[in-house]
Amino acid sequence: MCIVIDTNVLGSVFNDDPKCKEKHSEYKPVFDWINDGIGKIVYGGTTYCKEIEYKYLKLFSQYRTAQKAIYINDDEVDEKEKWVTEQITHPNFDDQHIVALLIVSKCRLICSNDKRAYPYFTHNTFFNNQDKPKIYSGKRNIDLLCEANIPDKYKPVKKTTKGQKKSLGLN
């Protein structure tokens, strides 16, 4: 499975921000699914890469080297972001870059706690019913972390190997 991680939960997923420690238990299943299971991070686009701090860009690069992250071409995401921006203008919609990343990557899962953005992550303007992403917003959504949510273009999937864990410093 592939997952886009919204910047508002990166600290909670990776448990590396003291302000987010209390929420880590809600997002630890995503961390475990990527580090121990079949999950992969999806990232790309100029806006997204600017929003994530350098430490996460570096971390995602390490995950990519370990074949646990998929980079989506910035130009493709940026072009789609322009289109998304033209489709809907609303004060609550400020995550056009994430919608664009979901569309271009065909990723079916977004990890976020931005409730204002949820309607746009699954909006009919951007996705038909079968391609609508699902939203992981806490442990109650753990059932979403499964192979059924992996687009065919990212299959077959394999659990994280010892070698991958070692390259990520997860012995």
C-alpha positions in Angstrom: 0.0 0.0 0.0 1.0 3.5 -0.7 0.1 6.5 1.5 0.4 10.2 1.2 1.2 11.7 4.6 -0.1 15.2 5.2 2.5 17.5 6.7 0.2 18.1 9.7 0.8 14.5 10.9 4.4 13.9 10.0 5.6 14.5 13.6 2.9 12.2 14.9 3.7 9.4 12.4 7.5 9.5 12.9 7.3 10.5 16.7 10.1 13.0 16.3 8.3 16.2 17.4 7.8 16.7 21.1 4.6 18.6 20.4 3.2 15.5 18.7 4.2 12.7 21.1 0.8 12.4 22.6 -0.8 11.7 19.2 1.9 9.2 18.1 -0.2 6.2 19.4 -2.9 7.2 16.8 -0.4 7.2 13.9 2.0 4.5 15.0 0.1 1.9 12.9 1.1 3.9 9.8 4.7 4.1 11.0 4.7 0.3 11.7 3.0 -0.5 8.4 5.7 1.4 6.5 8.6 0.1 8.5 7.5 -3.5 9.2 4.9 -4.1 6.6 4.0 -3.5 2.9 3.4 0.3 3.2 5.3 2.9 1.1 5.3 6.7 1.4 4.2 8.6 -1.7 5.6 12.2 -2.0 6.3 14.7 -4.7 5.4 18.1 -6.1 7.1 21.4 -5.4 4.5 22.6 -2.9 4.6 19.4 -0.9 8.3 19.2 -0.9 8.6 22.8 0.3 6.0 22.2 3.0 7.8 19.3 4.6 10.8 20.2 6.5 14.3 19.4 5.2 14.6 16.6 7.7 11.5 14.8 6.2 12.7 15.3 2.7 16.0 13.7 3.7 14.1 11.0 5.5 11.9 10.3 2.5 15.0 10.1 0.4 16.4 7.4 2.7 13.0 5.6 2.4 13.2 5.9 -1.3 16.7 4.4 -1.4 15.3 1.5 0.7 12.4 1.1 -1.7 9.9 2.2 0.9 9.0 5.5 -0.7 7.8 6.5 -4.1 8.7 9.9 -5.5 6.2 11.4 -8.0 7.7 13.8 -10.5 7.3 17.4 -9.3 6.4 18.7 -12.8 3.5 16.3 -13.1 2.1 17.1 -9.7 2.6 20.9 -10.2 0.7 20.8 -13.5 -2.2 18.9 -11.9 -2.1 21.3 -8.9 -2.8 24.2 -11.2 -5.8 22.3 -12.7 -7.1 21.4 -9.2 -6.8 25.1 -8.1 -8.9 26.1 -11.1 -11.7 23.6 -10.3 -12.6 24.7 -6.8 -11.9 27.9 -4.9 -12.9 27.9 -1.3 -11.3 29.4 1.8 -11.1 25.9 3.5 -9.4 24.4 0.5 -5.7 25.0 0.8 -4.3 21.5 0.0 -4.6 21.5 -3.8 -1.1 20.1 -3.9 -2.1 17.0 -1.9 -5.2 16.4 -4.1 -2.9 16.7 -7.1 -0.4 14.2 -5.6 -3.3 11.8 -5.0 -4.5 12.1 -8.5 -1.2 11.8 -10.3 0.1 8.9 -8.1 -3.3 7.2 -8.1 -2.6 6.7 -4.4 -5.8 5.5 -2.5 -4.8 6.5 1.0 -4.1 9.8 2.7 -3.0 10.2 6.3 -4.2 13.5 7.7 -5.9 15.2 10.6 -7.0 18.2 8.7 -10.8 17.8 8.9 -11.4 20.9 6.7 -9.6 19.2 3.9 -11.4 15.8 4.0 -14.2 16.8 1.6 -11.7 17.8 -1.0 -9.5 14.7 -0.6 -12.5 12.7 -1.9 -14.4 15.3 -4.0 -16.3 14.1 -7.0 -14.7 16.7 -9.2 -11.4 15.0 -8.7 -12.2 11.3 -8.2 -14.8 8.8 -9.3 -16.2 6.5 -6.7 -13.7 3.6 -7.2 -10.7 5.9 -7.1 -11.6 8.1 -4.1 -8.8 8.0 -1.5 -9.6 6.8 2.0 -8.5 8.9 4.9 -6.5 7.5 7.8 -7.1 9.9 10.7 -6.3 7.6 13.7 -6.2 4.0 15.0 -9.9 3.5 14.3 -8.8 3.4 10.6 -6.2 0.7 10.9 -8.2 -1.6 8.6 -7.3 0.8 5.7 -3.6 -0.2 6.0 -4.0 -3.2 3.7 -3.1 -4.5 0.2 -6.7 -3.9 -1.0 -5.9 -0.1 -1.1 -2.8 -0.5 -3.2 -3.1 0.6 -6.8 -2.2 -2.1 -9.3 0.7 -0.1 -10.7 2.5 -0.5 -7.3 2.0 -4.2 -7.0 3.4 -6.7 -6.1 4.1 -5.6 -2.6 6.5 -7.1 -0.1 7.0 -6.7 3.6 10.0 -4.7 4.7 13.1 -6.8 4.6 15.9 -6.9 7.2 18.2 -5.2 4.7 15.7 -2.4 4.2 15.3 -1.9 8.0 19.1 -1.8 8.4 19.4 0.8 5.7 16.8 2.9 7.5 18.5 2.4 10.9 15.6 0.3 12.2 17.4 -2.8 13.3 
